[in-house]
Amino acid sequence: MPLPWWPLLLLLLLAQGCVSRTDDATVPGHGPHPFVQFDQNVSHDTLLVQTSFVLGDSSNLMVASHVEDTFEGLRLYRYTFGPDSSVKLLAVSTPAYDSWTLLPTFFPVDHTAPQGPLWVMANMGGKESWGQKLMLLDSAFHDIGFLDMALPERVLEEDTVRLKRRSIAPHLRLDQQGDTAYWRFACDSVYLYDDQQGQQDRIVAAHRVLFISTSTGYTALQVDGSRRPMKPLP
C-alpha cells in the first residue's frame, strides 16, 4: 500500500526552511516577558474588552474597543483601580482602525526590571498577521514604527499545502544596547511584506535579518548587513 504523499512534502518543506521549527536558543537577546493574561476585571459601559494583562506594578493593560462600532476599532488601555475600585486610565494607544487584532507582546527595555518601560509589539491583521505595530510604553504609549513582517508557515489544508502568515512577535529576541534596540528572530525564516528596497512578499532566512529601533522613532530593516531606514509613521 503506497504511503501518503503529504508527510514527505512537509518534510521537504521543512528541509528547505519554509516551515518554522523550534526556537533557536542561540539567538542573542531576550524573549517576551510573560505577563499574566486574563479575560477582564473591569465592567465598563462604553468599552468592549477583548483581553487583559497584569503588568506587575499595580497596573493592568486591556485590549478593547468601543461598544458602539467606530472606524477607530481597538486600542490598548493601561489602567489601575482607585481607592473606591473605580477605573483610572493611565495611558491610551492610538487606534488599530481596520485591524481585527491589536494583541500585544511585551519586551522590557531592561529585562531585569520588567515593571519599567516596555517595548510593545502589537500584532495587527485579520485571519493572518499583517505585521507588528511597535510602541514604547512608559507614562504614555509612543508610536515608534511598524515591523512589516510575519512568520511563514506551510500548513496542509484539504490535501493542499498553503502558506500562512503568523505573528512573528513570540519569536522576537530583544538585545537592548543603550537607546538602540536590536531585534533578532528565533525561527528559521521570516516573511517580508516589504524589504524596503522595492521587493514585496519575500521569505528570507531569519539569520539574515535584523530590525533596529530607537526610542526617538528611528527604525531600520537590515538584510545581509545592508541597513535600510524605514519611513516614520505618519
Secondary structure, DSSP 8 states (H G I E B T S, - for coil): ----SHHHHHHHHHHTT-S--S--TTSSSB-----EEES-S---SSEEEEEEEE-SSS-EEEEEEESS--TT--EEEEEEE-TTS-EEEEEE----TT-S--EEEEEESSTT-TTS-EEEEEEEESSSEEEEEEEEESSSEEEEEEE-EEEEEEEEETTEEEEEEE--GGGEEEEEETTEEEEEE-SSEEEEEE-SSS-EEEEEEGGGEEEEEETTS-EEEEETTEEEE-----
